[in-house]
């Protein structure tokens, strides 16, 4: 079968008029004008071309064909009498002399209209992802992804980094999220794990003498889905540098990322070096979050001393009271109520508010409780007529979180307080090395157990653990955390001392991280690294709110691959090969999928 194309469907122009051409693609639609006259659209990866049907034979071929069938059209190019400036090929049309069906669509009805697939139910889109990807708006996101990754790879090579791939089958990690486990056929009862990140491998590479490493690394974590997190797997721009400080990492990132965001982003400007550095505790106090969106110019103020025990129950001591002031916030009561309700849904904590009238008296919201504190509040927040103040109260963590949500919601709603058309990067630095775990009530690592504590061994021996800071940092863009990184703890003595604080001795460290600990005992250079999430970067660059829009074959929110039918049952022989017996919960055994074919039995 002859299928070679002379041109793609976005290539022909007026200067091609009179040429004989062969086009291949998907038959998108047919608009019949008369018995022997109609207009059809042929679409391929590159674009569309209009076909003009002028004889009964060609009309019969297309009329009997379902849309989305694949065809080959051989014909002549001519200039249109009625041009379409919205299309690259809008100056021409092709008159086919022969149409050959290469791949027939057997279904007269599609699950959704191709060019409107994004309006369909998400599970339907994922089940028919091969149709969804035919939509140029969806396909273009995959093209964008490819180009961004290509530019990132080139930029890293220009910075002197060596691309090295690390293993996919490795050992289970005792830290972090849940592992995906892979049973071993050759070693009964033992398991591999898919890597949550190449963390240990890249540090071992530094101990191996590799000076600068990177890879576009696949990572696997059994986590629940979110708008900015895909369940199962994701990719990151993983990197590590030997003989490096925190600032060395920052300088690399600040050279690599802004040009990519500026070139491909929906916003054509991005922060230039140096990015703003914000201490972790300062970020919580000033923005109510360690992921601030610097496009918003609103800040958090502490008004506990001014308003505590004013008669409004949530403001009673020992609660902390945070305030977010918005100048000249002229919106309806309905809008305010909606913002307060949304804040409660997101933060799990109620917020309240007041406004200043033309006479500078407080009005609305909880103003009746603040009459005696009015002058002090006006002075503390430098209020003017028409200003709006939202309050968050409670235990300090809850008050900060709620204030952070208020900023996130009020910023875009307040004219003049939100600079939307830019990418604003910042570094969050000086994370605490330790914290008291919410569930355990005991001392735990706050961020990354492999980080170097500020002050080194002396700090570990002589300082209050909760006051020890680490050389750890997060990269944040427009309120989205792109990455965490750290200067690594490369000294076995300091590493053991750090783990001893959380109740793990040298033998525990050797047992949990044998390869890395052993490598460090043979002399390891100081090193540091980071791993910005590729999927999140592209989500921001594309201006999408869901990370699934920029992943070729994403899972749904329930970690199901609806296209391939994963996860799914396997044959009993496969289970026997890897020495697995499946024991299902009682409620699952009567379902249609449970049964002896899975090796199911009670033990």
Buried (B, 14 or more C-beta within 10 A) or exposed (E): EEEEBBBBBBBBBBEBBEBEBBBBBBBBBBEBEEEBEBBBBBBBEBBBBBBBBBEEEBBEBBEEBEBBBBBBBBBBBBBBEEEEEEBBBBBBBBBBBEBBBEEEBEEEEBBBEBBEBEEBEBEBBBBBBEBBBBBBEBBEBBEBBEBBBEBBBEBBEEBEBEEBEBEBEBBBBEEEBEBBEBBBEEEEEEBBBBBBBBBBBBBBBBBBEBBBBBBBBBBBBBBEBEEBBBBBBBBBBBBBBBEBBBEBBBBBBBEBBBEBBBEBBEBEBBBEEEBEBBBBEBBBBBBBBBBBBBBBBBBBBBBBEBBBEBBBEBBEEEBBBBBBBBBEBEBEEEEBEBBBEBBBEBBEBBBBBBBBEEEEBBEBBBBEBBEEBBEBBBEBBEBEEBBBBBBBBBEBEBBBBBBBBBBBBBBEBBEEBBBEEBBBBBBBBBBBBBBEEEEEEEBBBBBBBBBBBBBBBEBBEEBEBEEBBBBBBBBBBBBBBBBBBBBBBBBBBBBBBBBBBBEBEBEBBBEBBEBBBEBBEEEBBBBBBBBBBBBBBBBBBBEBEBBBBBBEEBBBBEBBBBBEEEEEBBEBEBBEEBEBEBEBEEEEEEEEEBBEBBBBEEE
